[in-house]
Amino acid sequence: MAEEKKKGGSGSLIKTVFFLGLFAALGFVSYNIWLSWQPRDLSGIAGRELVLSGDFEDKGKVAQRLRNAIARDQSVTFTEEEINIYLNAKLEVKQEGLFGLFIDAKGIWVDFSDGRAEVIIEREADYQEKLYPHTVSMIFEISRDEEKGSLIIERPGGQFGQCYAPGGYVVLVMSSFKQLYAALSEEAEMYQSDIYNIVVEDGKITFDAKVPDPDSL
């Protein structure tokens, strides 16, 4: 009888541990789903407030300056504000075409930090006559491998709202970023064929079209 009680007690303990683990897992998932719908603080994104005001234009002439740098084998640096204004000015022009893919988008932003560029899609979801802000982002880490002679671009992850998502989970929103890439195919082609190096720093990005002398490497 004592042995049967011992077995029953052990089984109850296992069940208790199992259900505690299950509830903890459900709680963790629920918390992250809640976080994913909490709006991020984007007030530090340079150029965002100007774009949202509607009174902006691509005064930096980003595409033309990039073409000029490539033609002259030079480097050119753009601020975060210049890139954000350029992106939204270009996509606004294509509102009836490619921008229709982002019809619910409030803006497309980049946030530059050392060695890293985060691309953020800010949306507003309309539900029961209320607007709910929502963001998704993808992080790109950019470096150059001199041995292979190529740029290395990695995607370590991104964010859904305030919830960080490792790289594998970002595939859930990959289609949105593929559409954005298609909208910027002209710029992407220049990067693939004519840009030797890309250096991302806090608040700015530099495209270098000049191939250095091999003896200086």
C-alpha positions in Angstrom: 0.0 0.0 0.0 2.8 2.4 0.9 4.4 1.6 -2.5 1.2 2.4 -4.4 1.0 5.8 -2.5 4.5 6.5 -3.4 3.8 5.8 -7.1 0.7 7.9 -7.0 2.6 10.8 -5.4 5.3 10.6 -8.0 2.7 10.7 -10.8 1.0 13.7 -9.3 4.2 15.6 -9.1 5.0 14.9 -12.8 1.5 16.1 -13.8 1.9 19.2 -11.7 5.3 20.0 -13.2 3.9 19.3 -16.7 0.9 21.7 -16.3 3.1 24.4 -14.7 5.4 24.2 -17.7 2.5 24.3 -20.1 1.0 27.3 -18.4 4.4 29.0 -18.3 4.8 28.4 -22.1 1.3 29.7 -22.8 2.0 32.7 -20.7 5.2 33.4 -22.5 3.6 33.1 -26.0 0.6 35.3 -24.9 3.0 37.9 -23.5 5.0 38.1 -26.8 1.8 38.3 -28.9 0.7 41.2 -26.7 4.2 42.8 -27.1 4.0 42.4 -30.8 1.0 44.7 -31.0 2.5 47.4 -28.7 3.7 50.4 -30.7 7.4 51.1 -30.7 8.7 54.5 -29.9 9.9 55.8 -33.3 10.4 59.4 -32.2 14.2 59.1 -32.6 14.0 58.2 -36.3 15.5 61.1 -38.2 13.2 62.6 -40.8 10.1 60.8 -39.6 8.3 63.8 -38.2 9.0 65.8 -41.3 7.7 63.0 -43.6 4.5 62.6 -41.4 3.9 66.4 -41.6 3.5 66.0 -45.4 5.8 68.9 -46.1 8.9 67.2 -47.5 10.8 66.5 -50.7 13.9 64.7 -51.7 16.2 67.8 -51.6 19.2 65.6 -51.0 18.7 64.0 -54.5 19.9 60.7 -53.1 19.7 58.6 -56.3 21.5 61.2 -58.4 24.3 61.7 -55.9 24.8 57.9 -55.7 25.0 57.7 -59.5 27.5 60.6 -59.6 29.6 58.9 -57.0 29.6 55.6 -58.9 30.5 57.4 -62.2 33.5 59.1 -60.4 34.6 56.1 -58.4 34.0 58.0 -55.2 32.3 57.5 -51.9 29.1 59.3 -50.8 27.5 59.6 -47.4 23.8 60.1 -46.7 22.2 60.9 -43.3 19.4 58.9 -41.9 17.1 61.8 -42.5 18.0 62.0 -46.2 17.4 58.3 -46.7 14.0 58.4 -44.9 12.8 61.3 -46.9 14.0 59.7 -50.1 12.3 56.4 -49.4 9.0 58.0 -48.6 9.1 60.5 -51.5 9.8 57.7 -54.0 7.2 55.4 -52.7 4.6 58.2 -52.6 5.2 58.8 -56.2 4.4 55.2 -57.0 1.2 55.2 -54.9 -1.0 53.9 -57.7 1.5 51.2 -58.6 4.0 49.6 -56.3 3.0 51.8 -53.3 -0.4 50.1 -53.5 1.3 47.1 -51.9 1.8 49.2 -48.8 -1.6 50.9 -48.9 -1.9 50.5 -45.1 1.6 51.8 -44.5 2.1 55.0 -42.6 5.8 55.2 -43.5 9.0 53.2 -44.3 11.9 54.1 -42.1 15.6 53.2 -41.6 17.4 53.4 -38.3 21.2 53.4 -38.7 23.6 52.3 -35.9 27.2 51.1 -36.1 27.3 48.2 -38.6 23.6 47.8 -38.6 20.6 49.1 -40.5 17.0 48.4 -39.3 14.3 48.8 -41.9 10.9 49.5 -40.3 7.4 49.4 -41.9 5.0 51.5 -39.8 1.3 50.7 -40.4 -2.0 51.7 -39.0 -4.7 49.0 -38.6 -8.2 50.2 -38.9 -10.5 48.3 -36.5 -13.9 49.3 -35.4 -13.3 52.9 -36.5 -10.1 53.1 -34.5 -6.5 53.3 -35.8 -4.0 51.0 -34.1 -0.3 51.6 -34.9 1.8 48.6 -35.7 5.4 48.1 -36.8 7.4 45.3 -38.3 11.1 45.5 -38.9 14.1 43.6 -40.3 17.7 44.1 -39.1 20.6 44.0 -41.5 24.2 43.7 -40.5 26.6 44.8 -43.2 30.3 44.1 -43.5 32.9 43.4 -46.1 34.8 40.1 -46.4 38.1 41.0 -48.1 39.2 37.4 -48.5 36.0 36.6 -50.6 36.0 40.1 -52.1 32.3 40.6 -51.4 29.8 42.4 -49.1 28.3 40.2 -46.4 24.7 41.1 -45.4 23.2 39.1 -42.6 19.7 39.2 -41.1 20.0 38.4 -37.4 16.3 39.2 -36.7 13.8 42.0 -36.4 10.9 43.2 -34.4 7.1 42.8 -34.3 6.0 45.8 -32.4 8.1 45.7 -29.2 8.7 42.0 -29.5 12.2 41.0 -30.8 12.1 38.1 -33.3 15.1 36.0 -34.1 16.1 35.7 -37.8 13.9 32.6 -38.5 10.7 34.3 -37.4 11.2 37.3 -39.7 10.2 35.1 -42.7 6.6 35.7 -41.5 6.8 39.2 -42.9 9.4 38.5 -45.6 6.8 39.2 -48.4 6.5 42.9 -47.3 10.2 43.4 -47.5 10.4 41.6 -50.9 7.9 44.1 -52.2 9.9 47.0 -50.8 13.0 45.5 -52.4 11.2 45.3 -55.8 10.1 49.0 -55.4 13.8 49.9 -55.0 15.2 47.6 -57.7 17.1 50.4 -59.4 19.0 51.2 -56.3 19.6 47.5 -55.5 21.1 47.0 -58.9 23.6 49.8 -58.4 24.6 48.3 -55.0 25.1 44.8 -56.5 27.1 45.9 -59.5 28.9 49.1 -58.7 29.3 49.5 -54.9 32.5 48.2 -53.4 31.7 48.7 -49.7 28.9 50.0 -47.5 29.6 51.4 -44.1 26.8 52.0 -41.6 27.4 54.3 -38.7 25.2 55.9 -36.1 22.8 58.2 -38.1 24.4 57.8 -41.5 25.4 55.4 -44.3 28.3 55.5 -46.8 28.4 53.9 -50.2 31.9 53.5 -51.5 32.3 52.9 -55.3 36.1 53.2 -55.2 38.0 50.0 -55.4 41.2 50.4 -53.3 44.6 49.6 -54.6 45.3 45.9 -53.8 48.7 46.9 -52.3 46.9 49.1 -49.8 44.7 46.3 -48.4 
